Amino acid sequence: MTQHDAVERSAAIVLEHIRDLPAAFCHGTFGPSTWEWQSQSQALSFTGFGRSQIMAAVIDLARPTLLWAMQPNLRDWFFKGYCRALSESEVLILGHMSVLAAGEDLLDAIHLRDRESIAAAAASLRQAVDQSETALGNASMAPADVRDRCS
């Protein structure tokens, strides 16, 4: 399957299931490019709230999911703060959201005409497509004890 086909397929699946997903006030472009680590306080702060709005909560997981396959500890820490497991619908759609987010990031990089950003975004899109075709759902689910740690 080409990347073009994967983006079209992901868009169709997201549109088909979007109404089944829990809504929340979301960052909109949540991911590493909007994270700032505060070394003195050992805290993570967020920037870039220009696209924040009420939408499917899982949208804000689309970019971080690409990191979880390589760094499962990030997934564990994320869900420790998120305090809920993903619904079946969210797990089904998450890989497809990652494909669309990576495509959006590539388009933004092209508009910036920054070769390094384009290369990074293209690599993310390839990774998202590969993961959406494999077992991304299993890698993206919250640890079983997520509710125990949030009580």
N, C-alpha and C positions, 0 to 999 in steps of 0.2 A: 504494500500500500504506500502510495506517495504521501508526502507531508500535506499536500493540498487535499488529497482524499481524506486523510486523518482529521484535518481541521474541519472539513465539511461534515464528516461523520460525527465528530464530537459536538459540533454546533447543533446538529439535528437531534442528538440524544439529549443534550442539555435542554433544548427547547421542549422536547417531549416530556421531560420530568421536572422542570423547574417549579411547577405549581405544587408538587409534592414535598418540597423542601422547606424546612423551618426558616423563617425570616429573622433577620437581626439588623441592627445598625452596624454596617461594615465599613472598614477602611477603604476598600475598593481596589487598592493596589498593594496590599499587604505582602511583604516579602523582603528579602535581604537588602534591596536597594532603598528601602524606607526604614531600615533599622540603624540606630546609632548606639553603640556600646559606650556606656559611661564607666570608664575603668575605675575612677575614684570611688563611686558608690556601688560598683558592681551591678548596675541596672541597665536594662535595655529600654531605650526610648524610641518613639516612632515619629516619623515625619511624613509629609506628603498626603495630607488628608483632603486634597482637592476633589477626589472622586468618592468621598464618603457619602453613603446613603443607605436606606433600608433596601436590603436585597437578600438573596439566599445566603445564609450564614456560611456555608461551605465555600463560597467564593473566596473568602479570605484565607482559605487553606490551600488554594491552588498552587501558589508559588512555593510555600514551605514544603509541600509534599515532595517536590523534586529533590529537596535536601535529605529527606527522611530515608530514602532508599540507601543513601551512602552513609548517613549519620543517624542511626536509629535513636541515639540518645537525645537528639533534638526533638524527635517525635515524642519521646517520653516526657521531656521537660515541657513541651508545648501542652500536652494533655494534662499534665499536673496542674497547670494554670487554667486550662480550658474547662476542666471539671465536668466533662460529660463525654460519653462515647458518641460516635457518629451513628446516625440512623442508617438502616439498610439503603435507603434512597440516597443519602449523602455518600456512602461508600461507593455505590454504583456510579455516581456522577463525578466523583472527585478527580479521577484520571482524565476525564474529558474536560473538566474545568482547567486542569493543568495545561492541556494542549492549547486551549483557547487563550489562557493567560500568557503562555509562551509566545503564541502568535501575535498577541497584542504588544508584548515587549519587543518583538522583532520589528514590528511596524514602527513603534516609537523610536527604536534605534536607527532605522533607515531614515526617518525624518530628521534625526540629529546629524546624520552623515558622519557618524563616528565609527570607524572600522572596528575598533576594539569592542565597542558595545554591540555592533552588528554580529561579530563573530561569537560573542558570549550568548547573545539572544538566539542565534541560529543553533548553537550547541544545546541550549535549553529546550528549544523546540524539538530537536532530534531526540533528546532524552525523554521529553514528555510523550512523544509519539511512541517510542520504544516501551516506556512504562505502561502506557494505556493499553498496549497490545499484549502485555504480560500480566503479572500478578500484582499490579499496583494496589488493588483493593486490600489485599492482605497486609501489605507494607504500610498502609495508611490508617488502619484502624487503631483506635486507642488501646492502650494496654488494658487487660481485663480488670485490673484493680483500680481503674481511674476514679470510680465513685468512692471507693474506700479512702483514697488520699484527699478527697475534697470535703470530707465531712467536718 
